[in-house]
Amino acid sequence: MPQPTLKASQAGIEKAKTALTDKGWSRQDLADRVVIGEGKKSQTGISLGTVNNFFTCKDVKSQLFVGICKALGLDWEEIREPNGTPSPQKSLPNDNPIAELDPLNINHNNPFIPQHGKIDDTKFFFGREREIRRVFETLNSGSSVAIIGERAIGKSSLLQAIYQQAPNQLHSPRQPIYLNLQNVRDEDDFYGALCSLVSIETAKGYLLQRALESHRLLLLLDEVEKMTWDGFTNQVRGQLRGLAEGNNAPLRLVVAACTSLDTLFPDSQDKNMTSPFKGICIEETLKQWDEKICREFIASRLQASWLTPVAQQVHFTEEEIAGLIAESGGYPQKLMQLCYQTYARYIN
């Protein structure tokens, strides 16, 4: 039996393109982040061709269509062509014929989402109040910030929270700009991306300095390790330093990296030179959640106001909670994935 399909409306595609740009993703990034299915049977990643079909208003299997919208943080019903298939469907775990899936349950039946990638919906962001407070204290004092932490510790999600809170938290207004360097090929690509986000003509060096004189920006750079790769020189890092120096500088920086910047850029290229970020960025180390925060997170998700009502509310046992915390090691993404699996066993 063929699976039903959906296709996006032109208005829906515009919303999707905006969401893709806001996240700083390429279409391949989106394809890699789409989650299909639930629990142990879930899988992450779909073909780039399917994503391209979505963006060209072609028919896409309804389950994949919903997954794409979910990854973008969009309501699939607002994106689809009104005359399309009314309800997305999925295969049952026992491989019986396709059964209709309640649209509400697609997004909210399991509160432990998203399982992968940065959290860019404020509804799903949890904790890090102390870190956010310290970051804005540093920014308001006139310094830039480096968020340092291991992979999957939540750096990208924290950057997104800072991006969203900047208009209300900064004493001197700055336009927040988010740029993920994983999507940037080399130095020229970096300048092109930065200027595009600021809506100015592509420039570098003195011309860029002049173009930014009238701007006040909060530049959030994710995956700053990319600047150590081939294609990046000390010049771009030095220019960032120059643009971020001074209380009234065009740029204030928040950069995220897995390693201390002094280690990442010990002397850039010349041992007689100071690291371009030294003295500019005050480091804030992102650590694992402790047991108290882990318990608060689990409780908040099980009682979430946006959770689809079920016949009997799910409660994790003390043994399950202790096991989840121990196995996750306090890593937010790992805890989210483990809790998702535990919750799925209850509802399935």
C-alpha positions in Angstrom: 0.0 0.0 0.0 1.6 3.3 -1.1 2.3 5.9 1.6 0.3 9.2 1.4 2.3 12.3 0.5 2.3 16.0 1.3 3.7 18.9 -0.5 4.5 22.4 0.6 2.7 25.6 -0.4 4.6 28.5 -1.8 3.9 30.4 1.4 5.1 27.4 3.4 8.3 27.2 1.5 9.1 30.9 2.3 8.6 30.1 6.0 10.8 27.1 5.7 13.6 29.0 3.9 13.5 31.7 6.6 13.7 29.0 9.3 16.6 27.4 7.5 18.5 30.7 7.3 17.8 31.6 11.0 19.3 28.3 12.0 22.3 28.8 9.8 21.8 25.4 8.2 22.4 24.2 4.7 19.9 21.8 3.1 22.3 18.9 3.9 22.4 20.0 7.6 18.6 19.8 7.6 18.6 16.4 6.0 21.1 15.1 8.6 18.9 16.4 11.5 15.5 15.0 10.5 14.3 12.4 13.0 11.9 9.7 11.7 10.0 7.4 14.1 10.0 7.1 17.9 11.9 5.2 20.6 14.3 2.5 19.6 12.9 2.4 16.1 13.7 6.1 15.4 16.4 7.0 13.0 18.1 10.3 12.1 18.8 11.5 8.7 17.1 11.5 5.3 18.3 12.0 1.8 19.2 15.4 0.4 17.0 14.6 -2.5 13.9 14.4 -0.3 14.8 17.8 1.2 15.2 19.3 -2.3 11.8 17.9 -3.3 10.3 19.5 -0.2 11.8 22.9 -1.1 10.6 22.7 -4.7 7.0 21.9 -3.7 7.1 18.3 -4.9 5.3 15.4 -3.2 7.1 14.0 -0.2 6.1 11.1 1.9 4.0 12.5 4.8 6.2 11.1 7.5 9.3 12.7 6.0 7.4 15.9 5.3 6.4 16.2 9.0 10.0 15.3 10.1 11.4 18.1 8.0 8.9 20.6 9.4 9.6 19.4 13.0 13.4 19.8 12.5 12.8 23.4 11.3 10.6 24.1 14.3 7.5 24.6 12.1 3.9 23.4 12.2 3.6 21.0 9.2 -0.1 22.0 8.8 0.9 25.6 8.2 3.5 24.5 5.6 1.6 22.0 3.5 -0.5 22.7 0.4 -4.1 22.9 1.7 -5.4 20.4 -0.8 -2.7 17.8 0.2 -3.3 14.7 2.2 -5.0 15.7 5.5 -3.1 13.5 8.0 0.5 12.2 8.0 0.8 8.5 8.6 3.5 6.1 9.7 4.2 2.3 9.8 3.2 0.5 12.9 6.0 -1.2 14.9 4.7 -4.6 13.9 4.8 -3.7 10.2 1.1 -3.9 9.9 -0.5 -1.7 7.2 -0.1 2.1 7.7 -2.3 3.6 10.5 -3.2 7.3 10.8 -1.1 9.3 13.4 -2.7 12.0 15.5 -1.0 15.2 14.3 -0.7 16.6 17.8 1.3 13.5 18.9 3.9 14.0 16.2 5.3 16.9 18.1 4.2 16.6 21.7 3.5 12.9 22.5 7.0 12.5 23.9 8.2 15.6 25.8 11.9 14.7 25.6 12.6 16.4 22.3 14.6 17.4 20.3 17.1 14.5 20.6 19.7 16.0 18.3 21.1 19.4 17.3 20.8 22.7 19.0 17.6 23.7 20.8 16.3 26.8 19.2 12.7 26.8 20.5 12.5 28.6 23.9 9.8 26.2 25.0 12.3 23.3 24.9 15.3 25.1 26.4 16.1 24.2 30.0 18.4 25.5 32.7 21.8 27.3 32.2 20.4 30.4 34.1 23.7 30.9 35.9 25.7 30.7 32.6 23.3 33.0 30.8 23.5 35.6 33.6 27.3 35.5 33.6 27.5 35.8 29.8 25.4 39.0 29.8 27.2 40.4 32.8 30.4 40.0 30.8 28.9 41.5 27.6 27.5 44.4 29.5 30.9 45.1 31.1 32.4 45.6 27.6 34.1 42.3 27.1 33.4 39.4 24.7 32.7 35.8 25.8 34.1 32.4 24.9 31.8 29.5 25.8 34.0 26.4 26.3 32.7 22.9 26.7 32.8 19.3 25.4 30.8 18.1 22.4 27.1 17.6 23.1 27.3 19.7 26.3 24.9 22.3 24.9 27.1 25.1 23.6 25.0 25.7 20.4 21.7 25.6 22.4 23.2 28.2 24.8 24.3 30.4 21.9 20.8 30.3 20.6 19.3 31.3 24.0 21.8 34.2 24.1 20.7 35.2 20.6 17.1 35.2 21.6 17.6 37.0 25.0 20.0 39.6 23.7 17.4 42.3 22.9 16.2 42.3 26.5 19.5 41.6 28.3 22.0 43.9 26.7 22.2 47.4 28.3 23.5 48.9 25.0 21.4 47.5 22.1 23.2 45.3 19.6 21.8 43.3 16.7 22.4 39.6 17.4 23.9 37.7 14.4 24.4 33.9 14.6 26.9 32.2 12.3 27.8 28.5 12.4 31.3 28.1 11.0 30.6 24.5 10.0 28.7 26.0 7.1 31.6 28.2 6.1 34.2 26.9 3.7 37.1 29.3 4.1 38.0 32.9 4.9 36.4 34.5 1.8 33.2 32.5 2.6 33.3 33.8 6.1 33.4 37.4 5.0 30.7 36.8 2.5 28.4 35.1 5.2 29.1 37.9 7.7 28.3 40.7 5.3 25.2 38.9 4.1 23.9 38.6 7.6 24.5 42.3 8.2 23.0 43.2 4.8 26.1 45.0 3.5 28.3 44.4 0.5 31.0 41.8 0.9 34.2 43.4 2.2 37.2 42.7 4.3 40.0 44.7 5.9 39.6 48.5 6.1 36.5 48.4 3.9 34.8 46.1 6.3 35.8 48.3 9.2 34.3 51.3 7.5 31.1 49.4 6.5 30.5 48.4 10.1 31.2 51.7 11.8 27.5 52.5 12.0 26.6 49.0 13.2 26.5 47.6 16.7 26.4 43.8 16.4 26.5 40.8 18.8 28.3 38.2 16.7 27.7 34.6 17.9 30.2 32.2 16.3 29.6 28.5 16.6 32.3 25.9 16.0 35.1 28.4 16.1 37.6 25.5 15.8 37.0 25.8 12.1 39.2 28.9 12.1 42.2 26.6 12.7 41.6 24.7 9.5 43.2 25.3 6.1 41.5 28.3 4.4 41.6 30.5 7.4 44.6 32.8 8.3 45.5 35.0 11.2 44.2 38.0 9.3 40.5 37.1 9.8 41.1 36.4 13.5 43.1 39.6 13.8 40.3 41.6 12.2 37.7 40.2 14.5 39.9 41.3 17.4 40.2 44.8 16.0 36.4 45.0 15.4 35.7 43.9 19.0 38.1 46.1 20.9 36.6 49.0 22.9 33.3 49.7 24.6 31.8 51.2 21.5 33.3 48.6 19.1 31.2 47.5 16.1 31.3 43.9 17.3 30.9 42.1 20.6 31.7 38.4 20.3 30.3 35.3 21.8 32.2 32.3 20.4 31.8 28.6 21.2 34.6 26.1 21.2 35.5 22.7 22.7 38.9 23.9 23.8 40.2 27.0 25.6 41.0 29.7 23.0 44.6 30.1 24.4 45.1 26.4 23.5 43.2 26.6 20.2 45.1 29.7 19.0 48.3 29.6 21.1 50.0 32.2 18.9 48.0 31.9 15.6 50.9 31.6 13.2 53.8 33.4 14.7 55.2 32.5 18.1 56.0 36.1 18.7 52.3 37.1 18.3 49.5 37.1 20.9 46.5 35.0 20.2 43.9 37.3 18.5 41.3 36.4 21.1 43.5 36.8 24.2 42.2 39.5 26.4 39.2 40.0 24.3 37.0 37.0 25.3 36.4 36.0 28.9 35.9 32.3 29.1 32.7 30.7 30.5 33.1 26.9 30.9 30.0 24.8 30.3 29.9 21.8 32.5 27.6 18.7 32.8 24.4 19.1 34.7 24.5 18.0 38.3 22.0 15.5 39.8 19.7 18.3 41.1 19.4 19.9 37.6 19.0 16.5 35.9 16.1 15.7 38.3 14.5 19.1 37.8 14.8 18.7 34.0 13.1 15.3 34.0 10.3 16.5 36.3 9.7 19.6 34.2 9.3 17.6 31.0 7.0 15.0 32.5 4.8 17.9 33.7 5.1 20.1 30.6 2.0 22.2 29.9 2.4 21.5 26.1 2.4 17.7 26.6 -0.5 16.0 24.8 -2.9 14.7 27.4 -2.8 10.9 27.9 -5.1 8.6 29.7 -2.6 8.2 32.6 0.2 10.6 33.2 3.7 9.0 32.9 5.9 9.0 36.0 9.4 7.6 36.0 10.4 5.5 39.0 13.1 6.5 41.4 15.2 3.6 40.1 14.7 4.8 36.5 15.6 8.4 37.3 18.8 7.4 39.1 19.8 5.1 36.3 19.1 7.8 33.6 21.2 10.3 35.5 24.1 7.9 36.0 24.1 6.6 32.4 23.9 10.1 30.9 26.8 11.4 33.1 25.0 14.8 33.2 25.3 15.4 29.5 22.0 17.2 28.5 21.7 15.6 25.0 22.5 12.1 26.3 20.0 12.5 29.1 17.3 13.7 26.6 17.8 10.7 24.4 17.7 8.2 27.3 14.6 9.9 28.8 13.0 9.8 25.3 13.5 6.0 25.1 12.2 5.5 28.7 9.1 7.6 28.0 8.4 5.8 24.7 8.3 2.5 26.5 5.5 3.8 28.7 3.3 5.2 26.0 3.9 2.3 23.6 
